[in-house]
Amino acid sequence: MKASTWVQLPTLSHVTMLDTGFDHSLALKDDGTVWAWGINERGNPKSMYQTIPLQVPGLYNVTTLAAGSSHSIALKDDGSVWSWGDDYNGELGNGSNKKNASSPLQILELFDITNLSTESSSSHNLVIKGDKTLWAWGLNQSGQLGDGTTTDKLSPVLLNDLSHFSQIATGSDHSVALKEDGSVWAWGFNSSGQLGDGTRINKSGPVEVNGLTHITRVVAGTAYSLALKDDGTVWEWGKNLFRKYDNINHYP
């Protein structure tokens, strides 16, 4: 069924956060429970289509969530991270790929996590620990994990070269991170200049985005990136999909 006008979703109220994957959606309620709906073939083959939001079992005290292409991750108030869904490229971070999960599993290597990110067309994940270090896992064919390789990681790995991160964002095949000093760093696929370093060369480790300072927030799209400055201005780089002319800015 398609809806050309808005409809209210049943069973959902007191929602504080929403996110969408490629073909599924998540909602976080103010009581810390998570609700999901959409295509569910990776989570439970016996129930491929879920049209009404249902509570994700066994998941409570959640503070943040994110939906990837066909998997989901959630952060609890105790700093633990939980994942479920598709695990073809190690998206679940449990050390073994191709073991899909129909209910949330804790990623035991992660604790004291303060921030997490995955994206609707993404099969990789990023998290920030309380010590401001950055950890990544999942698909890495373009270097989007930032660990200096292009090898998929089935468990979280530490990015050794940098710390003092405050916020992260994942694109389809690239990643962007904000440091506490207001500088922006990026890595991964770079065919449209979405890393902002003035090239179209993929980077398997973090590179600083040229000329950006005083940044307070970053977001990443399929092949582009955005940054918000403390003066309220917005800066963009990468493939320009939404303008009438085909313009690509390789740096902000």
C-alpha positions in Angstrom: 0.0 0.0 0.0 1.2 3.5 -0.9 0.1 6.7 0.9 0.0 10.0 -0.9 -1.1 11.8 2.2 0.1 11.4 5.8 -1.2 8.6 8.0 -0.6 8.1 11.7 1.2 5.0 12.6 -0.6 2.7 15.1 1.0 1.6 18.4 3.4 4.6 18.3 3.3 7.4 20.9 5.7 9.2 23.1 8.4 8.8 20.4 11.7 10.8 20.9 13.8 9.6 18.0 13.3 8.1 14.5 15.6 6.6 11.9 15.2 4.7 8.6 17.2 2.0 6.9 17.0 1.1 3.3 13.7 -0.6 3.8 12.9 -0.6 7.5 12.2 2.0 10.2 13.0 2.4 13.9 11.4 4.5 16.6 12.7 5.1 20.1 10.1 5.8 22.8 10.6 7.9 26.0 10.5 4.7 28.1 13.7 3.5 26.3 12.0 0.8 24.2 12.6 0.4 20.4 9.9 -0.2 17.8 10.4 -1.4 14.2 8.6 -2.0 11.0 9.3 -2.6 7.3 11.0 -5.4 5.4 12.2 -8.0 7.9 13.8 -10.7 5.7 17.2 -10.5 7.5 15.7 -10.4 11.0 13.1 -13.1 10.7 12.5 -14.9 7.4 9.1 -16.2 8.6 7.8 -12.6 8.9 9.3 -10.8 5.9 6.9 -7.8 5.9 6.0 -6.0 9.1 3.5 -3.2 8.4 2.7 -2.2 12.0 5.4 -1.1 14.4 6.2 -3.8 16.9 8.5 -3.6 20.0 11.9 -5.0 19.5 12.1 -7.8 22.1 14.6 -7.7 24.9 15.8 -4.1 24.4 15.3 -1.6 27.1 16.9 1.6 28.4 18.0 2.7 24.9 19.2 6.3 24.5 20.2 6.3 20.8 19.5 4.2 17.7 20.6 4.0 14.1 19.3 2.0 11.1 21.7 0.7 8.4 20.9 -0.8 5.0 19.5 -4.0 6.5 20.7 -3.9 10.1 20.2 -1.8 13.2 22.2 -0.8 16.2 21.2 0.7 19.5 23.0 2.4 22.4 21.8 1.7 26.0 22.2 4.1 29.0 24.9 1.8 30.4 27.2 2.5 27.4 26.6 -0.9 25.8 25.8 -1.4 22.0 23.4 -3.9 20.6 22.8 -5.0 17.0 20.4 -7.1 14.9 19.5 -7.9 11.3 21.8 -8.6 8.4 25.4 -9.7 9.1 26.7 -10.4 5.5 29.6 -8.0 5.9 30.1 -8.2 9.6 27.6 -5.4 10.3 26.6 -6.9 13.7 30.1 -6.7 15.1 29.9 -10.1 16.7 33.1 -11.6 15.1 31.4 -13.8 12.5 29.6 -12.7 9.3 26.6 -14.3 7.6 25.0 -15.0 11.0 21.9 -12.8 10.8 20.2 -12.0 14.1 16.4 -11.7 14.6 16.8 -10.2 18.0 19.4 -7.8 19.5 22.8 -9.1 20.5 25.3 -7.2 22.6 28.6 -6.3 21.0 30.8 -7.4 23.9 33.9 -5.6 22.8 32.2 -2.2 23.2 31.6 -0.4 26.5 31.4 3.2 27.7 30.0 4.2 24.3 28.7 7.8 23.9 27.7 8.1 20.2 27.0 5.8 17.3 26.3 6.1 13.6 25.2 4.0 10.6 23.3 5.1 7.5 20.3 3.9 5.5 22.5 2.7 2.6 25.5 1.7 4.7 26.9 -1.6 5.9 29.5 -0.1 8.2 29.2 1.4 11.7 31.1 3.9 13.8 31.0 4.5 17.6 32.7 7.0 20.0 33.9 5.8 23.4 33.9 7.9 26.6 37.6 8.5 26.1 36.8 10.1 22.7 38.4 7.3 20.7 36.7 6.0 17.5 35.8 2.4 16.7 34.5 0.9 13.5 33.3 -2.4 12.0 31.5 -3.9 9.0 32.0 -3.4 5.2 35.4 -1.8 4.3 35.8 -2.2 0.5 36.5 1.5 0.1 38.4 2.1 3.4 35.3 3.5 5.1 36.3 2.1 8.4 39.4 4.3 8.5 41.8 1.6 9.9 44.2 1.9 7.0 43.0 -1.2 5.2 40.2 -2.2 2.8 39.4 -5.5 4.6 36.0 -6.0 6.2 36.0 -6.1 10.0 33.7 -8.6 11.8 34.5 -7.0 15.2 35.1 -3.4 16.2 38.6 -2.0 15.6 40.2 1.1 17.0 41.3 4.0 14.8 44.8 4.4 16.3 45.9 7.7 14.8 43.3 10.1 16.1 41.2 10.8 19.2 39.2 13.6 20.8 36.2 12.9 18.5 32.9 14.5 19.5 30.5 13.4 16.7 30.4 11.0 13.7 28.4 10.5 10.5 28.4 7.6 8.0 27.7 7.9 4.3 27.1 5.0 2.0 30.8 4.2 1.6 32.5 7.1 3.4 32.7 8.4 7.0 33.0 11.9 8.5 34.0 12.8 12.0 34.1 16.0 14.0 36.8 16.6 16.6 36.5 18.7 19.8 38.7 21.4 18.2 36.1 22.0 15.5 38.0 20.3 12.7 36.5 17.8 10.4 38.0 14.5 9.2 36.8 12.1 6.5 37.8 8.8 4.9 36.5 6.1 2.5 35.1 6.3 -1.0 35.9 9.6 -2.7 34.8 9.4 -6.4 32.8 12.6 -6.0 35.1 14.5 -3.6 32.9 13.6 -0.6 36.0 13.5 1.6 36.7 17.2 1.0 40.5 16.9 0.6 40.5 18.3 -3.0 40.9 14.9 -4.7 38.9 12.0 -5.9 41.2 9.4 -4.4 39.8 6.9 -1.9 41.4 7.2 1.6 41.6 4.2 4.0 42.6 6.5 6.9 41.3 9.8 8.2 42.3 13.0 6.3 41.4 16.5 7.4 38.8 18.3 5.3 40.4 21.4 3.8 39.7 24.8 5.4 36.9 23.9 7.8 37.1 25.3 11.3 34.6 26.1 14.1 32.3 23.2 13.1 29.6 22.1 15.5 27.9 19.2 13.6 28.5 17.0 10.5 26.2 14.8 8.4 27.0 12.5 5.5 24.9 11.5 2.5 25.3 8.9 -0.2 28.2 10.8 -2.0 28.3 14.1 -0.2 28.9 15.7 3.2 27.6 18.7 5.1 29.0 20.7 8.1 27.4 23.3 10.4 29.5 26.1 11.7 29.1 27.9 15.0 28.0 31.0 13.1 25.0 29.1 11.7 26.3 28.7 8.1 26.2 25.4 6.3 29.1 24.0 4.1 28.8 21.2 1.6 31.2 19.1 -0.5 30.9 16.1 -2.8 28.3 15.3 -5.4 25.7 17.9 -5.7 22.5 15.8 -6.4 19.8 18.4 -5.7 20.6 21.4 -7.8 19.5 22.0 -11.4 23.1 22.0 -12.6 25.5 19.0 -12.3 28.1 20.6 -10.0 30.6 18.8 -7.9 32.5 20.6 -5.1 35.6 18.6 -4.1 36.2 20.7 -1.0 34.1 23.1 1.1 
